[in-house]
Structure formats: structure tokens, C-alpha cells
Amino acid sequence: NSELIDPEVLAAGPSWTGRWNGRIIGAAGVVPFDSFSAMAWATLAPMPVSAARRATEACRAHLRTVPYHWIEAQVVEGFDTSLRWVQMVGFRHVRGARLYDCNGREHFRFVFVKD
């Protein structure tokens, strides 16, 4: 029910929640930079392989429906599960992009480009 959601949250961009057998297994969405590009985010719970396949397919499908052509994602170094997953969704690693958080940890930059 959108009238119960803070307007700033609604303006932050499309998001969705994944469920498997009645249990929430994750949430994902995009935050727009402008009319052309956005930043993707996702939080996933541990789940069976069959649920992970469906979640991956659903995220890929949702990214194809948002109005942005250049969608970025960042993954912190050492988080191998996320590194594999963003690539399975369809993101491509942007080589040479060096990103760091406030603790000095390196982040890898990925992009999902729509035709």
C-alpha cells in the first residue's frame, strides 16, 4: 500500500522483494542517478540452489524493465559469493575502476547495460 510508504522511499527508485515458500529470501532495487543511469543494490538471505536460480532470473528480468540504460553495482573485495552473483545476473566487471569505502576496503565496479 503506497500511501503507507514515505514519499522519499518511493522516489528512491524501483525495488522488489523475493519470497520462496512463503519466506522472504531477499530484496533488491535500483536508485536513480539521472534519467539514464542508476545504482543497483541487493540483500539476499541464505537459500536453496533452486531459489537462488529463480532469484537470479527474477533480478535479471526486473533490471530489464527499469527505465535506466546504465545500471551500476559495487561489490566489496573478498565477498566472492556476491562477485559471482552479480555476474550471473548479467553485470560486467568494469576493469581499472578503483573504488574504496571509508574503511579502505576496495570495491569492484560492475555495470548492466541495456540495449
Phi and psi restraints in degrees (range 20) as a CNS / XPLOR table:
assign (resid 1 and name C) (resid 2 and name N)
       (resid 2 and name CA) (resid 2 and name C) 1.0 -67.1 20.0 2
assign (resid 2 and name N) (resid 2 and name CA)
       (resid 2 and name C) (resid 3 and name N) 1.0 -24.0 20.0 2
assign (resid 2 and name C) (resid 3 and name N)
       (resid 3 and name CA) (resid 3 and name C) 1.0 -70.7 20.0 2
assign (resid 3 and name N) (resid 3 and name CA)
       (resid 3 and name C) (resid 4 and name N) 1.0 -13.5 20.0 2
assign (resid 3 and name C) (resid 4 and name N)
       (resid 4 and name CA) (resid 4 and name C) 1.0 -91.3 20.0 2
assign (resid 4 and name N) (resid 4 and name CA)
       (resid 4 and name C) (resid 5 and name N) 1.0 -4.1 20.0 2
assign (resid 4 and name C) (resid 5 and name N)
       (resid 5 and name CA) (resid 5 and name C) 1.0 -101.1 20.0 2
assign (resid 5 and name N) (resid 5 and name CA)
       (resid 5 and name C) (resid 6 and name N) 1.0 134.5 20.0 2
assign (resid 5 and name C) (resid 6 and name N)
       (resid 6 and name CA) (resid 6 and name C) 1.0 -54.9 20.0 2
assign (resid 6 and name N) (resid 6 and name CA)
       (resid 6 and name C) (resid 7 and name N) 1.0 135.2 20.0 2
assign (resid 6 and name C) (resid 7 and name N)
       (resid 7 and name CA) (resid 7 and name C) 1.0 -56.8 20.0 2
assign (resid 7 and name N) (resid 7 and name CA)
       (resid 7 and name C) (resid 8 and name N) 1.0 -32.6 20.0 2
assign (resid 7 and name C) (resid 8 and name N)
       (resid 8 and name CA) (resid 8 and name C) 1.0 -66.1 20.0 2
assign (resid 8 and name N) (resid 8 and name CA)
       (resid 8 and name C) (resid 9 and name N) 1.0 -34.4 20.0 2
assign (resid 8 and name C) (resid 9 and name N)
       (resid 9 and name CA) (resid 9 and name C) 1.0 -67.8 20.0 2
assign (resid 9 and name N) (resid 9 and name CA)
       (resid 9 and name C) (resid 10 and name N) 1.0 -44.9 20.0 2
assign (resid 9 and name C) (resid 10 and name N)
       (resid 10 and name CA) (resid 10 and name C) 1.0 -61.9 20.0 2
assign (resid 10 and name N) (resid 10 and name CA)
       (resid 10 and name C) (resid 11 and name N) 1.0 -37.8 20.0 2
assign (resid 10 and name C) (resid 11 and name N)
       (resid 11 and name CA) (resid 11 and name C) 1.0 -73.9 20.0 2
assign (resid 11 and name N) (resid 11 and name CA)
       (resid 11 and name C) (resid 12 and name N) 1.0 -14.8 20.0 2
assign (resid 11 and name C) (resid 12 and name N)
       (resid 12 and name CA) (resid 12 and name C) 1.0 -72.6 20.0 2
assign (resid 12 and name N) (resid 12 and name CA)
       (resid 12 and name C) (resid 13 and name N) 1.0 -12.1 20.0 2
assign (resid 12 and name C) (resid 13 and name N)
       (resid 13 and name CA) (resid 13 and name C) 1.0 121.4 20.0 2
assign (resid 13 and name N) (resid 13 and name CA)
       (resid 13 and name C) (resid 14 and name N) 1.0 167.3 20.0 2
assign (resid 13 and name C) (resid 14 and name N)
       (resid 14 and name CA) (resid 14 and name C) 1.0 -63.3 20.0 2
assign (resid 14 and name N) (resid 14 and name CA)
       (resid 14 and name C) (resid 15 and name N) 1.0 142.8 20.0 2
assign (resid 14 and name C) (resid 15 and name N)
       (resid 15 and name CA) (resid 15 and name C) 1.0 -148.5 20.0 2
assign (resid 15 and name N) (resid 15 and name CA)
       (resid 15 and name C) (resid 16 and name N) 1.0 163.7 20.0 2
assign (resid 15 and name C) (resid 16 and name N)
       (resid 16 and name CA) (resid 16 and name C) 1.0 -151.3 20.0 2
assign (resid 16 and name N) (resid 16 and name CA)
       (resid 16 and name C) (resid 17 and name N) 1.0 160.3 20.0 2
assign (resid 16 and name C) (resid 17 and name N)
       (resid 17 and name CA) (resid 17 and name C) 1.0 -120.2 20.0 2
assign (resid 17 and name N) (resid 17 and name CA)
       (resid 17 and name C) (resid 18 and name N) 1.0 135.9 20.0 2
assign (resid 17 and name C) (resid 18 and name N)
       (resid 18 and name CA) (resid 18 and name C) 1.0 -101.3 20.0 2
assign (resid 18 and name N) (resid 18 and name CA)
       (resid 18 and name C) (resid 19 and name N) 1.0 138.4 20.0 2
assign (resid 18 and name C) (resid 19 and name N)
       (resid 19 and name CA) (resid 19 and name C) 1.0 -126.5 20.0 2
assign (resid 19 and name N) (resid 19 and name CA)
       (resid 19 and name C) (resid 20 and name N) 1.0 146.2 20.0 2
assign (resid 19 and name C) (resid 20 and name N)
       (resid 20 and name CA) (resid 20 and name C) 1.0 -137.4 20.0 2
assign (resid 20 and name N) (resid 20 and name CA)
       (resid 20 and name C) (resid 21 and name N) 1.0 117.8 20.0 2
assign (resid 20 and name C) (resid 21 and name N)
       (resid 21 and name CA) (resid 21 and name C) 1.0 52.6 20.0 2
assign (resid 21 and name N) (resid 21 and name CA)
       (resid 21 and name C) (resid 22 and name N) 1.0 41.6 20.0 2
assign (resid 21 and name C) (resid 22 and name N)
       (resid 22 and name CA) (resid 22 and name C) 1.0 81.9 20.0 2
assign (resid 22 and name N) (resid 22 and name CA)
       (resid 22 and name C) (resid 23 and name N) 1.0 -1.3 20.0 2
assign (resid 22 and name C) (resid 23 and name N)
       (resid 23 and name CA) (resid 23 and name C) 1.0 -108.2 20.0 2
assign (resid 23 and name N) (resid 23 and name CA)
       (resid 23 and name C) (resid 24 and name N) 1.0 137.0 20.0 2
assign (resid 23 and name C) (resid 24 and name N)
       (resid 24 and name CA) (resid 24 and name C) 1.0 -70.8 20.0 2
assign (resid 24 and name N) (resid 24 and name CA)
       (resid 24 and name C) (resid 25 and name N) 1.0 125.2 20.0 2
assign (resid 24 and name C) (resid 25 and name N)
       (resid 25 and name CA) (resid 25 and name C) 1.0 -111.0 20.0 2
assign (resid 25 and name N) (resid 25 and name CA)
       (resid 25 and name C) (resid 26 and name N) 1.0 -6.3 20.0 2
assign (resid 25 and name C) (resid 26 and name N)
       (resid 26 and name CA) (resid 26 and name C) 1.0 169.9 20.0 2
assign (resid 26 and name N) (resid 26 and name CA)
       (resid 26 and name C) (resid 27 and name N) 1.0 170.6 20.0 2
assign (resid 26 and name C) (resid 27 and name N)
       (resid 27 and name CA) (resid 27 and name C) 1.0 -142.2 20.0 2
assign (resid 27 and name N) (resid 27 and name CA)
       (resid 27 and name C) (resid 28 and name N) 1.0 150.2 20.0 2
assign (resid 27 and name C) (resid 28 and name N)
       (resid 28 and name CA) (resid 28 and name C) 1.0 -153.7 20.0 2
assign (resid 28 and name N) (resid 28 and name CA)
       (resid 28 and name C) (resid 29 and name N) 1.0 164.5 20.0 2
assign (resid 28 and name C) (resid 29 and name N)
       (resid 29 and name CA) (resid 29 and name C) 1.0 179.7 20.0 2
assign (resid 29 and name N) (resid 29 and name CA)
       (resid 29 and name C) (resid 30 and name N) 1.0 -172.6 20.0 2
assign (resid 29 and name C) (resid 30 and name N)
       (resid 30 and name CA) (resid 30 and name C) 1.0 -133.6 20.0 2
assign (resid 30 and name N) (resid 30 and name CA)
       (resid 30 and name C) (resid 31 and name N) 1.0 147.5 20.0 2
assign (resid 30 and name C) (resid 31 and name N)
       (resid 31 and name CA) (resid 31 and name C) 1.0 -116.6 20.0 2
assign (resid 31 and name N) (resid 31 and name CA)
       (resid 31 and name C) (resid 32 and name N) 1.0 118.8 20.0 2
assign (resid 31 and name C) (resid 32 and name N)
       (resid 32 and name CA) (resid 32 and name C) 1.0 -70.5 20.0 2
assign (resid 32 and name N) (resid 32 and name CA)
       (resid 32 and name C) (resid 33 and name N) 1.0 141.1 20.0 2
assign (resid 32 and name C) (resid 33 and name N)
       (resid 33 and name CA) (resid 33 and name C) 1.0 -88.7 20.0 2
assign (resid 33 and name N) (resid 33 and name CA)
       (resid 33 and name C) (resid 34 and name N) 1.0 -43.1 20.0 2
assign (resid 33 and name C) (resid 34 and name N)
       (resid 34 and name CA) (resid 34 and name C) 1.0 -160.7 20.0 2
assign (resid 34 and name N) (resid 34 and name CA)
       (resid 34 and name C) (resid 35 and name N) 1.0 -165.1 20.0 2
assign (resid 34 and name C) (resid 35 and name N)
       (resid 35 and name CA) (resid 35 and name C) 1.0 -73.7 20.0 2
assign (resid 35 and name N) (resid 35 and name CA)
       (resid 35 and name C) (resid 36 and name N) 1.0 -11.9 20.0 2
assign (resid 35 and name C) (resid 36 and name N)
       (resid 36 and name CA) (resid 36 and name C) 1.0 -104.5 20.0 2
assign (resid 36 and name N) (resid 36 and name CA)
       (resid 36 and name C) (resid 37 and name N) 1.0 -32.8 20.0 2
assign (resid 36 and name C) (resid 37 and name N)
       (resid 37 and name CA) (resid 37 and name C) 1.0 -133.0 20.0 2
assign (resid 37 and name N) (resid 37 and name CA)
       (resid 37 and name C) (resid 38 and name N) 1.0 159.7 20.0 2
assign (resid 37 and name C) (resid 38 and name N)
       (resid 38 and name CA) (resid 38 and name C) 1.0 -152.8 20.0 2
assign (resid 38 and name N) (resid 38 and name CA)
       (resid 38 and name C) (resid 39 and name N) 1.0 166.3 20.0 2
assign (resid 38 and name C) (resid 39 and name N)
       (resid 39 and name CA) (resid 39 and name C) 1.0 -109.6 20.0 2
assign (resid 39 and name N) (resid 39 and name CA)
       (resid 39 and name C) (resid 40 and name N) 1.0 128.0 20.0 2
assign (resid 39 and name C) (resid 40 and name N)
       (resid 40 and name CA) (resid 40 and name C) 1.0 -89.6 20.0 2
assign (resid 40 and name N) (resid 40 and name CA)
       (resid 40 and name C) (resid 41 and name N) 1.0 151.0 20.0 2
assign (resid 40 and name C) (resid 41 and name N)
       (resid 41 and name CA) (resid 41 and name C) 1.0 -142.7 20.0 2
assign (resid 41 and name N) (resid 41 and name CA)
       (resid 41 and name C) (resid 42 and name N) 1.0 155.1 20.0 2
assign (resid 41 and name C) (resid 42 and name N)
       (resid 42 and name CA) (resid 42 and name C) 1.0 -158.0 20.0 2
assign (resid 42 and name N) (resid 42 and name CA)
       (resid 42 and name C) (resid 43 and name N) 1.0 146.0 20.0 2
assign (resid 42 and name C) (resid 43 and name N)
       (resid 43 and name CA) (resid 43 and name C) 1.0 -132.4 20.0 2
assign (resid 43 and name N) (resid 43 and name CA)
       (resid 43 and name C) (resid 44 and name N) 1.0 119.5 20.0 2
assign (resid 43 and name C) (resid 44 and name N)
       (resid 44 and name CA) (resid 44 and name C) 1.0 -121.6 20.0 2
assign (resid 44 and name N) (resid 44 and name CA)
       (resid 44 and name C) (resid 45 and name N) 1.0 144.3 20.0 2
assign (resid 44 and name C) (resid 45 and name N)
       (resid 45 and name CA) (resid 45 and name C) 1.0 -93.2 20.0 2
assign (resid 45 and name N) (resid 45 and name CA)
       (resid 45 and name C) (resid 46 and name N) 1.0 161.1 20.0 2
assign (resid 45 and name C) (resid 46 and name N)
       (resid 46 and name CA) (resid 46 and name C) 1.0 -57.8 20.0 2
assign (resid 46 and name N) (resid 46 and name CA)
       (resid 46 and name C) (resid 47 and name N) 1.0 139.6 20.0 2
assign (resid 46 and name C) (resid 47 and name N)
       (resid 47 and name CA) (resid 47 and name C) 1.0 -153.4 20.0 2
assign (resid 47 and name N) (resid 47 and name CA)
       (resid 47 and name C) (resid 48 and name N) 1.0 161.0 20.0 2
assign (resid 47 and name C) (resid 48 and name N)
       (resid 48 and name CA) (resid 48 and name C) 1.0 -63.6 20.0 2
assign (resid 48 and name N) (resid 48 and name CA)
       (resid 48 and name C) (resid 49 and name N) 1.0 157.2 20.0 2
assign (resid 48 and name C) (resid 49 and name N)
       (resid 49 and name CA) (resid 49 and name C) 1.0 -57.0 20.0 2
assign (resid 49 and name N) (resid 49 and name CA)
       (resid 49 and name C) (resid 50 and name N) 1.0 -41.3 20.0 2
assign (resid 49 and name C) (resid 50 and name N)
       (resid 50 and name CA) (resid 50 and name C) 1.0 -63.3 20.0 2
assign (resid 50 and name N) (resid 50 and name CA)
       (resid 50 and name C) (resid 51 and name N) 1.0 -36.0 20.0 2
assign (resid 50 and name C) (resid 51 and name N)
       (resid 51 and name CA) (resid 51 and name C) 1.0 -70.3 20.0 2
assign (resid 51 and name N) (resid 51 and name CA)
       (resid 51 and name C) (resid 52 and name N) 1.0 -38.5 20.0 2
assign (resid 51 and name C) (resid 52 and name N)
       (resid 52 and name CA) (resid 52 and name C) 1.0 -63.1 20.0 2
assign (resid 52 and name N) (resid 52 and name CA)
       (resid 52 and name C) (resid 53 and name N) 1.0 -39.9 20.0 2
assign (resid 52 and name C) (resid 53 and name N)
       (resid 53 and name CA) (resid 53 and name C) 1.0 -61.1 20.0 2
assign (resid 53 and name N) (resid 53 and name CA)
       (resid 53 and name C) (resid 54 and name N) 1.0 -46.2 20.0 2
assign (resid 53 and name C) (resid 54 and name N)
       (resid 54 and name CA) (resid 54 and name C) 1.0 -65.3 20.0 2
assign (resid 54 and name N) (resid 54 and name CA)
       (resid 54 and name C) (resid 55 and name N) 1.0 -40.1 20.0 2
assign (resid 54 and name C) (resid 55 and name N)
       (resid 55 and name CA) (resid 55 and name C) 1.0 -62.9 20.0 2
assign (resid 55 and name N) (resid 55 and name CA)
       (resid 55 and name C) (resid 56 and name N) 1.0 -40.8 20.0 2
assign (resid 55 and name C) (resid 56 and name N)
       (resid 56 and name CA) (resid 56 and name C) 1.0 -63.3 20.0 2
assign (resid 56 and name N) (resid 56 and name CA)
       (resid 56 and name C) (resid 57 and name N) 1.0 -47.3 20.0 2
assign (resid 56 and name C) (resid 57 and name N)
       (resid 57 and name CA) (resid 57 and name C) 1.0 -61.8 20.0 2
assign (resid 57 and name N) (resid 57 and name CA)
       (resid 57 and name C) (resid 58 and name N) 1.0 -41.3 20.0 2
assign (resid 57 and name C) (resid 58 and name N)
       (resid 58 and name CA) (resid 58 and name C) 1.0 -65.8 20.0 2
assign (resid 58 and name N) (resid 58 and name CA)
       (resid 58 and name C) (resid 59 and name N) 1.0 -42.8 20.0 2
assign (resid 58 and name C) (resid 59 and name N)
       (resid 59 and name CA) (resid 59 and name C) 1.0 -63.7 20.0 2
assign (resid 59 and name N) (resid 59 and name CA)
       (resid 59 and name C) (resid 60 and name N) 1.0 -43.6 20.0 2
assign (resid 59 and name C) (resid 60 and name N)
       (resid 60 and name CA) (resid 60 and name C) 1.0 -59.5 20.0 2
assign (resid 60 and name N) (resid 60 and name CA)
       (resid 60 and name C) (resid 61 and name N) 1.0 -44.9 20.0 2
assign (resid 60 and name C) (resid 61 and name N)
       (resid 61 and name CA) (resid 61 and name C) 1.0 -64.0 20.0 2
assign (resid 61 and name N) (resid 61 and name CA)
       (resid 61 and name C) (resid 62 and name N) 1.0 -42.6 20.0 2
assign (resid 61 and name C) (resid 62 and name N)
       (resid 62 and name CA) (resid 62 and name C) 1.0 -65.0 20.0 2
assign (resid 62 and name N) (resid 62 and name CA)
       (resid 62 and name C) (resid 63 and name N) 1.0 -40.2 20.0 2
assign (resid 62 and name C) (resid 63 and name N)
       (resid 63 and name CA) (resid 63 and name C) 1.0 -61.9 20.0 2
assign (resid 63 and name N) (resid 63 and name CA)
       (resid 63 and name C) (resid 64 and name N) 1.0 -30.8 20.0 2
assign (resid 63 and name C) (resid 64 and name N)
       (resid 64 and name CA) (resid 64 and name C) 1.0 -71.7 20.0 2
assign (resid 64 and name N) (resid 64 and name CA)
       (resid 64 and name C) (resid 65 and name N) 1.0 -19.0 20.0 2
assign (resid 64 and name C) (resid 65 and name N)
       (resid 65 and name CA) (resid 65 and name C) 1.0 -94.1 20.0 2
assign (resid 65 and name N) (resid 65 and name CA)
       (resid 65 and name C) (resid 66 and name N) 1.0 -17.7 20.0 2
assign (resid 65 and name C) (resid 66 and name N)
       (resid 66 and name CA) (resid 66 and name C) 1.0 -73.1 20.0 2
assign (resid 66 and name N) (resid 66 and name CA)
       (resid 66 and name C) (resid 67 and name N) 1.0 154.7 20.0 2
assign (resid 66 and name C) (resid 67 and name N)
       (resid 67 and name CA) (resid 67 and name C) 1.0 -80.5 20.0 2
assign (resid 67 and name N) (resid 67 and name CA)
       (resid 67 and name C) (resid 68 and name N) 1.0 12.3 20.0 2
assign (resid 67 and name C) (resid 68 and name N)
       (resid 68 and name CA) (resid 68 and name C) 1.0 -102.1 20.0 2
assign (resid 68 and name N) (resid 68 and name CA)
       (resid 68 and name C) (resid 69 and name N) 1.0 143.0 20.0 2
assign (resid 68 and name C) (resid 69 and name N)
       (resid 69 and name CA) (resid 69 and name C) 1.0 -96.7 20.0 2
assign (resid 69 and name N) (resid 69 and name CA)
       (resid 69 and name C) (resid 70 and name N) 1.0 -24.9 20.0 2
assign (resid 69 and name C) (resid 70 and name N)
       (resid 70 and name CA) (resid 70 and name C) 1.0 -122.5 20.0 2
assign (resid 70 and name N) (resid 70 and name CA)
       (resid 70 and name C) (resid 71 and name N) 1.0 109.4 20.0 2
assign (resid 70 and name C) (resid 71 and name N)
       (resid 71 and name CA) (resid 71 and name C) 1.0 -119.1 20.0 2
assign (resid 71 and name N) (resid 71 and name CA)
       (resid 71 and name C) (resid 72 and name N) 1.0 120.0 20.0 2
assign (resid 71 and name C) (resid 72 and name N)
       (resid 72 and name CA) (resid 72 and name C) 1.0 -98.3 20.0 2
assign (resid 72 and name N) (resid 72 and name CA)
       (resid 72 and name C) (resid 73 and name N) 1.0 157.5 20.0 2
assign (resid 72 and name C) (resid 73 and name N)
       (resid 73 and name CA) (resid 73 and name C) 1.0 -146.2 20.0 2
assign (resid 73 and name N) (resid 73 and name CA)
       (resid 73 and name C) (resid 74 and name N) 1.0 150.7 20.0 2
assign (resid 73 and name C) (resid 74 and name N)
       (resid 74 and name CA) (resid 74 and name C) 1.0 -126.2 20.0 2
assign (resid 74 and name N) (resid 74 and name CA)
       (resid 74 and name C) (resid 75 and name N) 1.0 141.9 20.0 2
assign (resid 74 and name C) (resid 75 and name N)
       (resid 75 and name CA) (resid 75 and name C) 1.0 -131.1 20.0 2
assign (resid 75 and name N) (resid 75 and name CA)
       (resid 75 and name C) (resid 76 and name N) 1.0 131.5 20.0 2
assign (resid 75 and name C) (resid 76 and name N)
       (resid 76 and name CA) (resid 76 and name C) 1.0 -71.1 20.0 2
assign (resid 76 and name N) (resid 76 and name CA)
       (resid 76 and name C) (resid 77 and name N) 1.0 140.9 20.0 2
assign (resid 76 and name C) (resid 77 and name N)
       (resid 77 and name CA) (resid 77 and name C) 1.0 -56.1 20.0 2
assign (resid 77 and name N) (resid 77 and name CA)
       (resid 77 and name C) (resid 78 and name N) 1.0 138.8 20.0 2
assign (resid 77 and name C) (resid 78 and name N)
       (resid 78 and name CA) (resid 78 and name C) 1.0 92.1 20.0 2
assign (resid 78 and name N) (resid 78 and name CA)
       (resid 78 and name C) (resid 79 and name N) 1.0 -10.0 20.0 2
assign (resid 78 and name C) (resid 79 and name N)
       (resid 79 and name CA) (resid 79 and name C) 1.0 -94.3 20.0 2
assign (resid 79 and name N) (resid 79 and name CA)
       (resid 79 and name C) (resid 80 and name N) 1.0 72.5 20.0 2
assign (resid 79 and name C) (resid 80 and name N)
       (resid 80 and name CA) (resid 80 and name C) 1.0 -60.0 20.0 2
assign (resid 80 and name N) (resid 80 and name CA)
       (resid 80 and name C) (resid 81 and name N) 1.0 -36.0 20.0 2
assign (resid 80 and name C) (resid 81 and name N)
       (resid 81 and name CA) (resid 81 and name C) 1.0 -60.7 20.0 2
assign (resid 81 and name N) (resid 81 and name CA)
       (resid 81 and name C) (resid 82 and name N) 1.0 -44.7 20.0 2
assign (resid 81 and name C) (resid 82 and name N)
       (resid 82 and name CA) (resid 82 and name C) 1.0 -69.2 20.0 2
assign (resid 82 and name N) (resid 82 and name CA)
       (resid 82 and name C) (resid 83 and name N) 1.0 -36.5 20.0 2
assign (resid 82 and name C) (resid 83 and name N)
       (resid 83 and name CA) (resid 83 and name C) 1.0 -59.6 20.0 2
assign (resid 83 and name N) (resid 83 and name CA)
       (resid 83 and name C) (resid 84 and name N) 1.0 -43.2 20.0 2
assign (resid 83 and name C) (resid 84 and name N)
       (resid 84 and name CA) (resid 84 and name C) 1.0 -69.2 20.0 2
assign (resid 84 and name N) (resid 84 and name CA)
       (resid 84 and name C) (resid 85 and name N) 1.0 -41.4 20.0 2
assign (resid 84 and name C) (resid 85 and name N)
       (resid 85 and name CA) (resid 85 and name C) 1.0 -66.8 20.0 2
assign (resid 85 and name N) (resid 85 and name CA)
       (resid 85 and name C) (resid 86 and name N) 1.0 -44.7 20.0 2
assign (resid 85 and name C) (resid 86 and name N)
       (resid 86 and name CA) (resid 86 and name C) 1.0 -60.9 20.0 2
assign (resid 86 and name N) (resid 86 and name CA)
       (resid 86 and name C) (resid 87 and name N) 1.0 -33.6 20.0 2
assign (resid 86 and name C) (resid 87 and name N)
       (resid 87 and name CA) (resid 87 and name C) 1.0 -71.8 20.0 2
assign (resid 87 and name N) (resid 87 and name CA)
       (resid 87 and name C) (resid 88 and name N) 1.0 -35.2 20.0 2
assign (resid 87 and name C) (resid 88 and name N)
       (resid 88 and name CA) (resid 88 and name C) 1.0 -65.6 20.0 2
assign (resid 88 and name N) (resid 88 and name CA)
       (resid 88 and name C) (resid 89 and name N) 1.0 -34.4 20.0 2
assign (resid 88 and name C) (resid 89 and name N)
       (resid 89 and name CA) (resid 89 and name C) 1.0 -67.2 20.0 2
assign (resid 89 and name N) (resid 89 and name CA)
       (resid 89 and name C) (resid 90 and name N) 1.0 -30.1 20.0 2
assign (resid 89 and name C) (resid 90 and name N)
       (resid 90 and name CA) (resid 90 and name C) 1.0 127.4 20.0 2
assign (resid 90 and name N) (resid 90 and name CA)
       (resid 90 and name C) (resid 91 and name N) 1.0 4.8 20.0 2
assign (resid 90 and name C) (resid 91 and name N)
       (resid 91 and name CA) (resid 91 and name C) 1.0 -76.1 20.0 2
assign (resid 91 and name N) (resid 91 and name CA)
       (resid 91 and name C) (resid 92 and name N) 1.0 148.5 20.0 2
assign (resid 91 and name C) (resid 92 and name N)
       (resid 92 and name CA) (resid 92 and name C) 1.0 -115.9 20.0 2
assign (resid 92 and name N) (resid 92 and name CA)
       (resid 92 and name C) (resid 93 and name N) 1.0 138.9 20.0 2
assign (resid 92 and name C) (resid 93 and name N)
       (resid 93 and name CA) (resid 93 and name C) 1.0 -67.7 20.0 2
assign (resid 93 and name N) (resid 93 and name CA)
       (resid 93 and name C) (resid 94 and name N) 1.0 133.0 20.0 2
assign (resid 93 and name C) (resid 94 and name N)
       (resid 94 and name CA) (resid 94 and name C) 1.0 -92.6 20.0 2
assign (resid 94 and name N) (resid 94 and name CA)
       (resid 94 and name C) (resid 95 and name N) 1.0 103.0 20.0 2
assign (resid 94 and name C) (resid 95 and name N)
       (resid 95 and name CA) (resid 95 and name C) 1.0 -69.6 20.0 2
assign (resid 95 and name N) (resid 95 and name CA)
       (resid 95 and name C) (resid 96 and name N) 1.0 140.9 20.0 2
assign (resid 95 and name C) (resid 96 and name N)
       (resid 96 and name CA) (resid 96 and name C) 1.0 86.6 20.0 2
assign (resid 96 and name N) (resid 96 and name CA)
       (resid 96 and name C) (resid 97 and name N) 1.0 -9.7 20.0 2
assign (resid 96 and name C) (resid 97 and name N)
       (resid 97 and name CA) (resid 97 and name C) 1.0 -80.5 20.0 2
assign (resid 97 and name N) (resid 97 and name CA)
       (resid 97 and name C) (resid 98 and name N) 1.0 115.1 20.0 2
assign (resid 97 and name C) (resid 98 and name N)
       (resid 98 and name CA) (resid 98 and name C) 1.0 -104.4 20.0 2
assign (resid 98 and name N) (resid 98 and name CA)
       (resid 98 and name C) (resid 99 and name N) 1.0 115.2 20.0 2
assign (resid 98 and name C) (resid 99 and name N)
       (resid 99 and name CA) (resid 99 and name C) 1.0 -124.4 20.0 2
assign (resid 99 and name N) (resid 99 and name CA)
       (resid 99 and name C) (resid 100 and name N) 1.0 141.4 20.0 2
assign (resid 99 and name C) (resid 100 and name N)
       (resid 100 and name CA) (resid 100 and name C) 1.0 -135.9 20.0 2
assign (resid 100 and name N) (resid 100 and name CA)
       (resid 100 and name C) (resid 101 and name N) 1.0 146.7 20.0 2
assign (resid 100 and name C) (resid 101 and name N)
       (resid 101 and name CA) (resid 101 and name C) 1.0 -92.1 20.0 2
assign (resid 101 and name N) (resid 101 and name CA)
       (resid 101 and name C) (resid 102 and name N) 1.0 -179.6 20.0 2
assign (resid 101 and name C) (resid 102 and name N)
       (resid 102 and name CA) (resid 102 and name C) 1.0 -66.2 20.0 2
assign (resid 102 and name N) (resid 102 and name CA)
       (resid 102 and name C) (resid 103 and name N) 1.0 -15.0 20.0 2
assign (resid 102 and name C) (resid 103 and name N)
       (resid 103 and name CA) (resid 103 and name C) 1.0 -96.3 20.0 2
assign (resid 103 and name N) (resid 103 and name CA)
       (resid 103 and name C) (resid 104 and name N) 1.0 4.7 20.0 2
assign (resid 103 and name C) (resid 104 and name N)
       (resid 104 and name CA) (resid 104 and name C) 1.0 84.4 20.0 2
assign (resid 104 and name N) (resid 104 and name CA)
       (resid 104 and name C) (resid 105 and name N) 1.0 4.5 20.0 2
assign (resid 104 and name C) (resid 105 and name N)
       (resid 105 and name CA) (resid 105 and name C) 1.0 -76.9 20.0 2
assign (resid 105 and name N) (resid 105 and name CA)
       (resid 105 and name C) (resid 106 and name N) 1.0 136.7 20.0 2
assign (resid 105 and name C) (resid 106 and name N)
       (resid 106 and name CA) (resid 106 and name C) 1.0 -78.2 20.0 2
assign (resid 106 and name N) (resid 106 and name CA)
       (resid 106 and name C) (resid 107 and name N) 1.0 142.7 20.0 2
assign (resid 106 and name C) (resid 107 and name N)
       (resid 107 and name CA) (resid 107 and name C) 1.0 -118.5 20.0 2
assign (resid 107 and name N) (resid 107 and name CA)
       (resid 107 and name C) (resid 108 and name N) 1.0 142.9 20.0 2
assign (resid 107 and name C) (resid 108 and name N)
       (resid 108 and name CA) (resid 108 and name C) 1.0 -95.9 20.0 2
assign (resid 108 and name N) (resid 108 and name CA)
       (resid 108 and name C) (resid 109 and name N) 1.0 139.1 20.0 2
assign (resid 108 and name C) (resid 109 and name N)
       (resid 109 and name CA) (resid 109 and name C) 1.0 -99.8 20.0 2
assign (resid 109 and name N) (resid 109 and name CA)
       (resid 109 and name C) (resid 110 and name N) 1.0 134.2 20.0 2
assign (resid 109 and name C) (resid 110 and name N)
       (resid 110 and name CA) (resid 110 and name C) 1.0 -127.3 20.0 2
assign (resid 110 and name N) (resid 110 and name CA)
       (resid 110 and name C) (resid 111 and name N) 1.0 156.3 20.0 2
assign (resid 110 and name C) (resid 111 and name N)
       (resid 111 and name CA) (resid 111 and name C) 1.0 -139.4 20.0 2
assign (resid 111 and name N) (resid 111 and name CA)
       (resid 111 and name C) (resid 112 and name N) 1.0 142.1 20.0 2
assign (resid 111 and name C) (resid 112 and name N)
       (resid 112 and name CA) (resid 112 and name C) 1.0 -114.3 20.0 2
assign (resid 112 and name N) (resid 112 and name CA)
       (resid 112 and name C) (resid 113 and name N) 1.0 111.5 20.0 2
assign (resid 112 and name C) (resid 113 and name N)
       (resid 113 and name CA) (resid 113 and name C) 1.0 -107.7 20.0 2
assign (resid 113 and name N) (resid 113 and name CA)
       (resid 113 and name C) (resid 114 and name N) 1.0 125.2 20.0 2
assign (resid 113 and name C) (resid 114 and name N)
       (resid 114 and name CA) (resid 114 and name C) 1.0 -95.0 20.0 2
assign (resid 114 and name N) (resid 114 and name CA)
       (resid 114 and name C) (resid 115 and name N) 1.0 145.1 20.0 2
